[in-house]
C-alpha cells in the first residue's frame, strides 16, 4: 500500500467526488496529521512557531467554525505507537471531526473565513490523510 500525505487534494477526481452529495447522515472525518518541524508561511513571514504550533492556531479557530456548520470535534490525540501494520513514518496527531453531512464540510472549507485561517494550516502541515467515515454500527 502506497501512502501519500497531502496538504491539498491533488486529484481532480477527489475534488469532484467531494462535491457530490455523499452518504446520508453525519460523517466523521479522520485526520492523520504530520507537522513540519518549523512553520513555513507562504507569505514569507518570519516566525519561531513549530509546525504543530501553527496548526494549533488553525485548529482552535476551525473548531469554532465546525460548530457553526453543525459539527463538532470528537477527538484529538497524539500518535504514540503503531501497534499493527507498517508505515515509513507515523503521523503526529489524529483528529476526528463530525459534520452533519459532506456538504457542511464542503461549505465550511469553501468559506472566506476558512480561507483566511487556512494559512496556519498550510504553514504547519507537512501533509495529512483525510478519511471520510460514517457511523454505521450501533453498539446498543
Chimera marker file (.cmm) of the C-alpha trace (Angstrom):
<marker_set name="trace">
<marker id="1" x="0.000" y="0.000" z="0.000" r="1" g="1" b="0" radius="0.5"/>
<marker id="2" x="1.373" y="3.340" z="-1.033" r="1" g="1" b="0" radius="0.5"/>
<marker id="3" x="0.628" y="6.271" z="1.309" r="1" g="1" b="0" radius="0.5"/>
<marker id="4" x="0.962" y="9.908" z="0.186" r="1" g="1" b="0" radius="0.5"/>
<marker id="5" x="0.352" y="12.685" z="2.699" r="1" g="1" b="0" radius="0.5"/>
<marker id="6" x="-1.010" y="15.870" z="1.124" r="1" g="1" b="0" radius="0.5"/>
<marker id="7" x="-1.951" y="19.343" z="2.294" r="1" g="1" b="0" radius="0.5"/>
<marker id="8" x="-4.490" y="19.929" z="-0.505" r="1" g="1" b="0" radius="0.5"/>
<marker id="9" x="-6.244" y="17.478" z="-2.855" r="1" g="1" b="0" radius="0.5"/>
<marker id="10" x="-4.137" y="16.839" z="-5.939" r="1" g="1" b="0" radius="0.5"/>
<marker id="11" x="-6.587" y="14.696" z="-7.869" r="1" g="1" b="0" radius="0.5"/>
<marker id="12" x="-9.446" y="16.254" z="-9.860" r="1" g="1" b="0" radius="0.5"/>
<marker id="13" x="-11.400" y="13.060" z="-9.117" r="1" g="1" b="0" radius="0.5"/>
<marker id="14" x="-11.094" y="13.648" z="-5.354" r="1" g="1" b="0" radius="0.5"/>
<marker id="15" x="-12.314" y="17.227" z="-5.714" r="1" g="1" b="0" radius="0.5"/>
<marker id="16" x="-15.218" y="16.135" z="-7.933" r="1" g="1" b="0" radius="0.5"/>
<marker id="17" x="-16.249" y="13.369" z="-5.518" r="1" g="1" b="0" radius="0.5"/>
<marker id="18" x="-16.051" y="15.771" z="-2.569" r="1" g="1" b="0" radius="0.5"/>
<marker id="19" x="-18.649" y="17.924" z="-4.322" r="1" g="1" b="0" radius="0.5"/>
<marker id="20" x="-21.109" y="15.015" z="-4.592" r="1" g="1" b="0" radius="0.5"/>
<marker id="21" x="-23.898" y="14.541" z="-2.025" r="1" g="1" b="0" radius="0.5"/>
<marker id="22" x="-22.187" y="11.773" z="-0.049" r="1" g="1" b="0" radius="0.5"/>
<marker id="23" x="-23.668" y="9.353" z="2.472" r="1" g="1" b="0" radius="0.5"/>
<marker id="24" x="-26.893" y="10.044" z="4.371" r="1" g="1" b="0" radius="0.5"/>
<marker id="25" x="-26.495" y="11.377" z="7.878" r="1" g="1" b="0" radius="0.5"/>
<marker id="26" x="-23.390" y="12.529" z="9.686" r="1" g="1" b="0" radius="0.5"/>
<marker id="27" x="-19.848" y="11.905" z="8.520" r="1" g="1" b="0" radius="0.5"/>
<marker id="28" x="-16.758" y="11.619" z="10.667" r="1" g="1" b="0" radius="0.5"/>
<marker id="29" x="-13.563" y="12.954" z="9.123" r="1" g="1" b="0" radius="0.5"/>
<marker id="30" x="-10.497" y="11.134" z="10.427" r="1" g="1" b="0" radius="0.5"/>
<marker id="31" x="-7.461" y="13.384" z="10.003" r="1" g="1" b="0" radius="0.5"/>
<marker id="32" x="-3.999" y="11.797" z="10.234" r="1" g="1" b="0" radius="0.5"/>
<marker id="33" x="-1.664" y="14.779" z="10.569" r="1" g="1" b="0" radius="0.5"/>
<marker id="34" x="2.087" y="15.222" z="10.044" r="1" g="1" b="0" radius="0.5"/>
<marker id="35" x="3.607" y="18.543" z="11.059" r="1" g="1" b="0" radius="0.5"/>
<marker id="36" x="6.599" y="20.423" z="9.721" r="1" g="1" b="0" radius="0.5"/>
<marker id="37" x="9.436" y="20.900" z="12.200" r="1" g="1" b="0" radius="0.5"/>
<marker id="38" x="9.183" y="24.680" z="11.724" r="1" g="1" b="0" radius="0.5"/>
<marker id="39" x="6.163" y="26.593" z="10.419" r="1" g="1" b="0" radius="0.5"/>
<marker id="40" x="6.662" y="27.852" z="6.879" r="1" g="1" b="0" radius="0.5"/>
<marker id="41" x="4.216" y="30.576" z="5.815" r="1" g="1" b="0" radius="0.5"/>
<marker id="42" x="3.614" y="31.101" z="2.099" r="1" g="1" b="0" radius="0.5"/>
<marker id="43" x="3.836" y="34.883" z="2.543" r="1" g="1" b="0" radius="0.5"/>
<marker id="44" x="7.407" y="34.505" z="3.830" r="1" g="1" b="0" radius="0.5"/>
<marker id="45" x="6.718" y="35.890" z="7.304" r="1" g="1" b="0" radius="0.5"/>
<marker id="46" x="9.387" y="35.278" z="9.912" r="1" g="1" b="0" radius="0.5"/>
<marker id="47" x="8.218" y="33.025" z="12.717" r="1" g="1" b="0" radius="0.5"/>
<marker id="48" x="9.587" y="30.940" z="15.558" r="1" g="1" b="0" radius="0.5"/>
<marker id="49" x="6.489" y="28.716" z="15.555" r="1" g="1" b="0" radius="0.5"/>
<marker id="50" x="6.788" y="24.989" z="15.094" r="1" g="1" b="0" radius="0.5"/>
<marker id="51" x="4.543" y="23.372" z="12.518" r="1" g="1" b="0" radius="0.5"/>
<marker id="52" x="2.420" y="21.947" z="15.328" r="1" g="1" b="0" radius="0.5"/>
<marker id="53" x="2.071" y="25.434" z="16.883" r="1" g="1" b="0" radius="0.5"/>
<marker id="54" x="0.946" y="26.962" z="13.577" r="1" g="1" b="0" radius="0.5"/>
<marker id="55" x="-1.541" y="24.148" z="13.022" r="1" g="1" b="0" radius="0.5"/>
<marker id="56" x="-2.886" y="24.632" z="16.554" r="1" g="1" b="0" radius="0.5"/>
<marker id="57" x="-3.726" y="28.262" z="15.698" r="1" g="1" b="0" radius="0.5"/>
<marker id="58" x="-5.749" y="26.910" z="12.774" r="1" g="1" b="0" radius="0.5"/>
<marker id="59" x="-7.226" y="24.069" z="14.852" r="1" g="1" b="0" radius="0.5"/>
<marker id="60" x="-8.603" y="26.302" z="17.598" r="1" g="1" b="0" radius="0.5"/>
<marker id="61" x="-10.272" y="28.586" z="15.058" r="1" g="1" b="0" radius="0.5"/>
<marker id="62" x="-11.603" y="25.823" z="12.804" r="1" g="1" b="0" radius="0.5"/>
<marker id="63" x="-13.143" y="24.034" z="15.820" r="1" g="1" b="0" radius="0.5"/>
<marker id="64" x="-15.402" y="27.077" z="16.307" r="1" g="1" b="0" radius="0.5"/>
<marker id="65" x="-16.218" y="27.111" z="12.593" r="1" g="1" b="0" radius="0.5"/>
<marker id="66" x="-17.145" y="23.420" z="12.609" r="1" g="1" b="0" radius="0.5"/>
<marker id="67" x="-19.696" y="24.109" z="15.360" r="1" g="1" b="0" radius="0.5"/>
<marker id="68" x="-21.158" y="26.908" z="13.251" r="1" g="1" b="0" radius="0.5"/>
<marker id="69" x="-21.735" y="24.402" z="10.436" r="1" g="1" b="0" radius="0.5"/>
<marker id="70" x="-23.495" y="21.939" z="12.758" r="1" g="1" b="0" radius="0.5"/>
<marker id="71" x="-20.498" y="19.750" z="13.565" r="1" g="1" b="0" radius="0.5"/>
<marker id="72" x="-18.138" y="19.113" z="16.426" r="1" g="1" b="0" radius="0.5"/>
<marker id="73" x="-14.619" y="17.977" z="17.230" r="1" g="1" b="0" radius="0.5"/>
<marker id="74" x="-14.923" y="14.412" z="18.525" r="1" g="1" b="0" radius="0.5"/>
<marker id="75" x="-11.297" y="13.561" z="19.327" r="1" g="1" b="0" radius="0.5"/>
<marker id="76" x="-7.751" y="14.930" z="19.098" r="1" g="1" b="0" radius="0.5"/>
<marker id="77" x="-4.717" y="12.977" z="20.270" r="1" g="1" b="0" radius="0.5"/>
<marker id="78" x="-1.011" y="12.422" z="19.679" r="1" g="1" b="0" radius="0.5"/>
<marker id="79" x="0.131" y="9.294" z="17.859" r="1" g="1" b="0" radius="0.5"/>
<marker id="80" x="2.422" y="7.425" z="20.250" r="1" g="1" b="0" radius="0.5"/>
<marker id="81" x="2.828" y="3.922" z="18.842" r="1" g="1" b="0" radius="0.5"/>
<marker id="82" x="1.983" y="1.790" z="15.797" r="1" g="1" b="0" radius="0.5"/>
<marker id="83" x="0.537" y="-1.436" z="17.192" r="1" g="1" b="0" radius="0.5"/>
<marker id="84" x="-0.288" y="-3.116" z="13.876" r="1" g="1" b="0" radius="0.5"/>
<marker id="85" x="0.819" y="-2.592" z="10.300" r="1" g="1" b="0" radius="0.5"/>
<marker id="86" x="3.785" y="-0.808" z="8.798" r="1" g="1" b="0" radius="0.5"/>
<marker id="87" x="4.389" y="2.705" z="7.525" r="1" g="1" b="0" radius="0.5"/>
<marker id="88" x="7.608" y="4.527" z="6.754" r="1" g="1" b="0" radius="0.5"/>
<marker id="89" x="6.727" y="7.383" z="9.120" r="1" g="1" b="0" radius="0.5"/>
<marker id="90" x="3.998" y="7.729" z="11.709" r="1" g="1" b="0" radius="0.5"/>
<marker id="91" x="1.616" y="10.636" z="11.766" r="1" g="1" b="0" radius="0.5"/>
<marker id="92" x="1.988" y="13.054" z="14.667" r="1" g="1" b="0" radius="0.5"/>
<marker id="93" x="-1.661" y="13.534" z="15.550" r="1" g="1" b="0" radius="0.5"/>
<marker id="94" x="-5.126" y="12.118" z="14.911" r="1" g="1" b="0" radius="0.5"/>
<marker id="95" x="-8.181" y="14.376" z="14.892" r="1" g="1" b="0" radius="0.5"/>
<marker id="96" x="-11.774" y="13.335" z="14.279" r="1" g="1" b="0" radius="0.5"/>
<marker id="97" x="-14.448" y="15.868" z="13.373" r="1" g="1" b="0" radius="0.5"/>
<marker id="98" x="-18.150" y="15.147" z="12.954" r="1" g="1" b="0" radius="0.5"/>
<marker id="99" x="-20.186" y="17.017" z="10.339" r="1" g="1" b="0" radius="0.5"/>
<marker id="100" x="-23.936" y="16.711" z="9.702" r="1" g="1" b="0" radius="0.5"/>
<marker id="101" x="-23.115" y="15.766" z="6.082" r="1" g="1" b="0" radius="0.5"/>
<marker id="102" x="-20.444" y="16.132" z="3.426" r="1" g="1" b="0" radius="0.5"/>
<marker id="103" x="-21.971" y="19.380" z="2.179" r="1" g="1" b="0" radius="0.5"/>
<marker id="104" x="-21.413" y="21.040" z="5.575" r="1" g="1" b="0" radius="0.5"/>
<marker id="105" x="-17.705" y="20.196" z="5.328" r="1" g="1" b="0" radius="0.5"/>
<marker id="106" x="-17.566" y="21.479" z="1.747" r="1" g="1" b="0" radius="0.5"/>
<marker id="107" x="-19.381" y="24.712" z="2.637" r="1" g="1" b="0" radius="0.5"/>
<marker id="108" x="-17.085" y="25.342" z="5.610" r="1" g="1" b="0" radius="0.5"/>
<marker id="109" x="-13.883" y="24.653" z="3.688" r="1" g="1" b="0" radius="0.5"/>
<marker id="110" x="-15.072" y="26.889" z="0.826" r="1" g="1" b="0" radius="0.5"/>
<marker id="111" x="-15.904" y="29.835" z="3.087" r="1" g="1" b="0" radius="0.5"/>
<marker id="112" x="-13.884" y="33.068" z="3.199" r="1" g="1" b="0" radius="0.5"/>
<marker id="113" x="-13.394" y="32.561" z="6.964" r="1" g="1" b="0" radius="0.5"/>
<marker id="114" x="-11.802" y="29.129" z="6.416" r="1" g="1" b="0" radius="0.5"/>
<marker id="115" x="-9.647" y="30.529" z="3.624" r="1" g="1" b="0" radius="0.5"/>
<marker id="116" x="-8.393" y="33.231" z="5.985" r="1" g="1" b="0" radius="0.5"/>
<marker id="117" x="-7.323" y="30.839" z="8.754" r="1" g="1" b="0" radius="0.5"/>
<marker id="118" x="-6.026" y="28.090" z="6.445" r="1" g="1" b="0" radius="0.5"/>
<marker id="119" x="-2.692" y="29.931" z="6.096" r="1" g="1" b="0" radius="0.5"/>
<marker id="120" x="-1.798" y="28.482" z="9.507" r="1" g="1" b="0" radius="0.5"/>
<marker id="121" x="-2.845" y="25.013" z="8.367" r="1" g="1" b="0" radius="0.5"/>
<marker id="122" x="-0.606" y="25.029" z="5.299" r="1" g="1" b="0" radius="0.5"/>
<marker id="123" x="2.242" y="26.661" z="7.254" r="1" g="1" b="0" radius="0.5"/>
<marker id="124" x="2.164" y="23.882" z="9.829" r="1" g="1" b="0" radius="0.5"/>
<marker id="125" x="1.277" y="20.742" z="7.892" r="1" g="1" b="0" radius="0.5"/>
<marker id="126" x="3.827" y="18.567" z="6.183" r="1" g="1" b="0" radius="0.5"/>
<marker id="127" x="0.874" y="16.505" z="4.991" r="1" g="1" b="0" radius="0.5"/>
<marker id="128" x="-2.153" y="14.533" z="6.045" r="1" g="1" b="0" radius="0.5"/>
<marker id="129" x="-4.634" y="11.843" z="5.192" r="1" g="1" b="0" radius="0.5"/>
<marker id="130" x="-8.276" y="12.911" z="5.443" r="1" g="1" b="0" radius="0.5"/>
<marker id="131" x="-10.622" y="9.917" z="5.603" r="1" g="1" b="0" radius="0.5"/>
<marker id="132" x="-14.414" y="10.202" z="5.467" r="1" g="1" b="0" radius="0.5"/>
<marker id="133" x="-16.248" y="7.627" z="7.586" r="1" g="1" b="0" radius="0.5"/>
<marker id="134" x="-19.828" y="7.021" z="8.684" r="1" g="1" b="0" radius="0.5"/>
<marker id="135" x="-21.205" y="5.760" z="11.975" r="1" g="1" b="0" radius="0.5"/>
<marker id="136" x="-22.902" y="2.697" z="10.534" r="1" g="1" b="0" radius="0.5"/>
<marker id="137" x="-22.608" y="0.315" z="13.528" r="1" g="1" b="0" radius="0.5"/>
<marker id="138" x="-24.707" y="0.738" z="16.672" r="1" g="1" b="0" radius="0.5"/>
<marker id="139" x="-23.373" y="-0.715" z="19.942" r="1" g="1" b="0" radius="0.5"/>
<marker id="140" x="-26.595" y="-0.567" z="21.969" r="1" g="1" b="0" radius="0.5"/>
<link id1="1" id2="2" r="1" g="1" b="0" radius="0.2"/>
<link id1="2" id2="3" r="1" g="1" b="0" radius="0.2"/>
<link id1="3" id2="4" r="1" g="1" b="0" radius="0.2"/>
<link id1="4" id2="5" r="1" g="1" b="0" radius="0.2"/>
<link id1="5" id2="6" r="1" g="1" b="0" radius="0.2"/>
<link id1="6" id2="7" r="1" g="1" b="0" radius="0.2"/>
<link id1="7" id2="8" r="1" g="1" b="0" radius="0.2"/>
<link id1="8" id2="9" r="1" g="1" b="0" radius="0.2"/>
<link id1="9" id2="10" r="1" g="1" b="0" radius="0.2"/>
<link id1="10" id2="11" r="1" g="1" b="0" radius="0.2"/>
<link id1="11" id2="12" r="1" g="1" b="0" radius="0.2"/>
<link id1="12" id2="13" r="1" g="1" b="0" radius="0.2"/>
<link id1="13" id2="14" r="1" g="1" b="0" radius="0.2"/>
<link id1="14" id2="15" r="1" g="1" b="0" radius="0.2"/>
<link id1="15" id2="16" r="1" g="1" b="0" radius="0.2"/>
<link id1="16" id2="17" r="1" g="1" b="0" radius="0.2"/>
<link id1="17" id2="18" r="1" g="1" b="0" radius="0.2"/>
<link id1="18" id2="19" r="1" g="1" b="0" radius="0.2"/>
<link id1="19" id2="20" r="1" g="1" b="0" radius="0.2"/>
<link id1="20" id2="21" r="1" g="1" b="0" radius="0.2"/>
<link id1="21" id2="22" r="1" g="1" b="0" radius="0.2"/>
<link id1="22" id2="23" r="1" g="1" b="0" radius="0.2"/>
<link id1="23" id2="24" r="1" g="1" b="0" radius="0.2"/>
<link id1="24" id2="25" r="1" g="1" b="0" radius="0.2"/>
<link id1="25" id2="26" r="1" g="1" b="0" radius="0.2"/>
<link id1="26" id2="27" r="1" g="1" b="0" radius="0.2"/>
<link id1="27" id2="28" r="1" g="1" b="0" radius="0.2"/>
<link id1="28" id2="29" r="1" g="1" b="0" radius="0.2"/>
<link id1="29" id2="30" r="1" g="1" b="0" radius="0.2"/>
<link id1="30" id2="31" r="1" g="1" b="0" radius="0.2"/>
<link id1="31" id2="32" r="1" g="1" b="0" radius="0.2"/>
<link id1="32" id2="33" r="1" g="1" b="0" radius="0.2"/>
<link id1="33" id2="34" r="1" g="1" b="0" radius="0.2"/>
<link id1="34" id2="35" r="1" g="1" b="0" radius="0.2"/>
<link id1="35" id2="36" r="1" g="1" b="0" radius="0.2"/>
<link id1="36" id2="37" r="1" g="1" b="0" radius="0.2"/>
<link id1="37" id2="38" r="1" g="1" b="0" radius="0.2"/>
<link id1="38" id2="39" r="1" g="1" b="0" radius="0.2"/>
<link id1="39" id2="40" r="1" g="1" b="0" radius="0.2"/>
<link id1="40" id2="41" r="1" g="1" b="0" radius="0.2"/>
<link id1="41" id2="42" r="1" g="1" b="0" radius="0.2"/>
<link id1="42" id2="43" r="1" g="1" b="0" radius="0.2"/>
<link id1="43" id2="44" r="1" g="1" b="0" radius="0.2"/>
<link id1="44" id2="45" r="1" g="1" b="0" radius="0.2"/>
<link id1="45" id2="46" r="1" g="1" b="0" radius="0.2"/>
<link id1="46" id2="47" r="1" g="1" b="0" radius="0.2"/>
<link id1="47" id2="48" r="1" g="1" b="0" radius="0.2"/>
<link id1="48" id2="49" r="1" g="1" b="0" radius="0.2"/>
<link id1="49" id2="50" r="1" g="1" b="0" radius="0.2"/>
<link id1="50" id2="51" r="1" g="1" b="0" radius="0.2"/>
<link id1="51" id2="52" r="1" g="1" b="0" radius="0.2"/>
<link id1="52" id2="53" r="1" g="1" b="0" radius="0.2"/>
<link id1="53" id2="54" r="1" g="1" b="0" radius="0.2"/>
<link id1="54" id2="55" r="1" g="1" b="0" radius="0.2"/>
<link id1="55" id2="56" r="1" g="1" b="0" radius="0.2"/>
<link id1="56" id2="57" r="1" g="1" b="0" radius="0.2"/>
<link id1="57" id2="58" r="1" g="1" b="0" radius="0.2"/>
<link id1="58" id2="59" r="1" g="1" b="0" radius="0.2"/>
<link id1="59" id2="60" r="1" g="1" b="0" radius="0.2"/>
<link id1="60" id2="61" r="1" g="1" b="0" radius="0.2"/>
<link id1="61" id2="62" r="1" g="1" b="0" radius="0.2"/>
<link id1="62" id2="63" r="1" g="1" b="0" radius="0.2"/>
<link id1="63" id2="64" r="1" g="1" b="0" radius="0.2"/>
<link id1="64" id2="65" r="1" g="1" b="0" radius="0.2"/>
<link id1="65" id2="66" r="1" g="1" b="0" radius="0.2"/>
<link id1="66" id2="67" r="1" g="1" b="0" radius="0.2"/>
<link id1="67" id2="68" r="1" g="1" b="0" radius="0.2"/>
<link id1="68" id2="69" r="1" g="1" b="0" radius="0.2"/>
<link id1="69" id2="70" r="1" g="1" b="0" radius="0.2"/>
<link id1="70" id2="71" r="1" g="1" b="0" radius="0.2"/>
<link id1="71" id2="72" r="1" g="1" b="0" radius="0.2"/>
<link id1="72" id2="73" r="1" g="1" b="0" radius="0.2"/>
<link id1="73" id2="74" r="1" g="1" b="0" radius="0.2"/>
<link id1="74" id2="75" r="1" g="1" b="0" radius="0.2"/>
<link id1="75" id2="76" r="1" g="1" b="0" radius="0.2"/>
<link id1="76" id2="77" r="1" g="1" b="0" radius="0.2"/>
<link id1="77" id2="78" r="1" g="1" b="0" radius="0.2"/>
<link id1="78" id2="79" r="1" g="1" b="0" radius="0.2"/>
<link id1="79" id2="80" r="1" g="1" b="0" radius="0.2"/>
<link id1="80" id2="81" r="1" g="1" b="0" radius="0.2"/>
<link id1="81" id2="82" r="1" g="1" b="0" radius="0.2"/>
<link id1="82" id2="83" r="1" g="1" b="0" radius="0.2"/>
<link id1="83" id2="84" r="1" g="1" b="0" radius="0.2"/>
<link id1="84" id2="85" r="1" g="1" b="0" radius="0.2"/>
<link id1="85" id2="86" r="1" g="1" b="0" radius="0.2"/>
<link id1="86" id2="87" r="1" g="1" b="0" radius="0.2"/>
<link id1="87" id2="88" r="1" g="1" b="0" radius="0.2"/>
<link id1="88" id2="89" r="1" g="1" b="0" radius="0.2"/>
<link id1="89" id2="90" r="1" g="1" b="0" radius="0.2"/>
<link id1="90" id2="91" r="1" g="1" b="0" radius="0.2"/>
<link id1="91" id2="92" r="1" g="1" b="0" radius="0.2"/>
<link id1="92" id2="93" r="1" g="1" b="0" radius="0.2"/>
<link id1="93" id2="94" r="1" g="1" b="0" radius="0.2"/>
<link id1="94" id2="95" r="1" g="1" b="0" radius="0.2"/>
<link id1="95" id2="96" r="1" g="1" b="0" radius="0.2"/>
<link id1="96" id2="97" r="1" g="1" b="0" radius="0.2"/>
<link id1="97" id2="98" r="1" g="1" b="0" radius="0.2"/>
<link id1="98" id2="99" r="1" g="1" b="0" radius="0.2"/>
<link id1="99" id2="100" r="1" g="1" b="0" radius="0.2"/>
<link id1="100" id2="101" r="1" g="1" b="0" radius="0.2"/>
<link id1="101" id2="102" r="1" g="1" b="0" radius="0.2"/>
<link id1="102" id2="103" r="1" g="1" b="0" radius="0.2"/>
<link id1="103" id2="104" r="1" g="1" b="0" radius="0.2"/>
<link id1="104" id2="105" r="1" g="1" b="0" radius="0.2"/>
<link id1="105" id2="106" r="1" g="1" b="0" radius="0.2"/>
<link id1="106" id2="107" r="1" g="1" b="0" radius="0.2"/>
<link id1="107" id2="108" r="1" g="1" b="0" radius="0.2"/>
<link id1="108" id2="109" r="1" g="1" b="0" radius="0.2"/>
<link id1="109" id2="110" r="1" g="1" b="0" radius="0.2"/>
<link id1="110" id2="111" r="1" g="1" b="0" radius="0.2"/>
<link id1="111" id2="112" r="1" g="1" b="0" radius="0.2"/>
<link id1="112" id2="113" r="1" g="1" b="0" radius="0.2"/>
<link id1="113" id2="114" r="1" g="1" b="0" radius="0.2"/>
<link id1="114" id2="115" r="1" g="1" b="0" radius="0.2"/>
<link id1="115" id2="116" r="1" g="1" b="0" radius="0.2"/>
<link id1="116" id2="117" r="1" g="1" b="0" radius="0.2"/>
<link id1="117" id2="118" r="1" g="1" b="0" radius="0.2"/>
<link id1="118" id2="119" r="1" g="1" b="0" radius="0.2"/>
<link id1="119" id2="120" r="1" g="1" b="0" radius="0.2"/>
<link id1="120" id2="121" r="1" g="1" b="0" radius="0.2"/>
<link id1="121" id2="122" r="1" g="1" b="0" radius="0.2"/>
<link id1="122" id2="123" r="1" g="1" b="0" radius="0.2"/>
<link id1="123" id2="124" r="1" g="1" b="0" radius="0.2"/>
<link id1="124" id2="125" r="1" g="1" b="0" radius="0.2"/>
<link id1="125" id2="126" r="1" g="1" b="0" radius="0.2"/>
<link id1="126" id2="127" r="1" g="1" b="0" radius="0.2"/>
<link id1="127" id2="128" r="1" g="1" b="0" radius="0.2"/>
<link id1="128" id2="129" r="1" g="1" b="0" radius="0.2"/>
<link id1="129" id2="130" r="1" g="1" b="0" radius="0.2"/>
<link id1="130" id2="131" r="1" g="1" b="0" radius="0.2"/>
<link id1="131" id2="132" r="1" g="1" b="0" radius="0.2"/>
<link id1="132" id2="133" r="1" g="1" b="0" radius="0.2"/>
<link id1="133" id2="134" r="1" g="1" b="0" radius="0.2"/>
<link id1="134" id2="135" r="1" g="1" b="0" radius="0.2"/>
<link id1="135" id2="136" r="1" g="1" b="0" radius="0.2"/>
<link id1="136" id2="137" r="1" g="1" b="0" radius="0.2"/>
<link id1="137" id2="138" r="1" g="1" b="0" radius="0.2"/>
<link id1="138" id2="139" r="1" g="1" b="0" radius="0.2"/>
<link id1="139" id2="140" r="1" g="1" b="0" radius="0.2"/>
</marker_set>
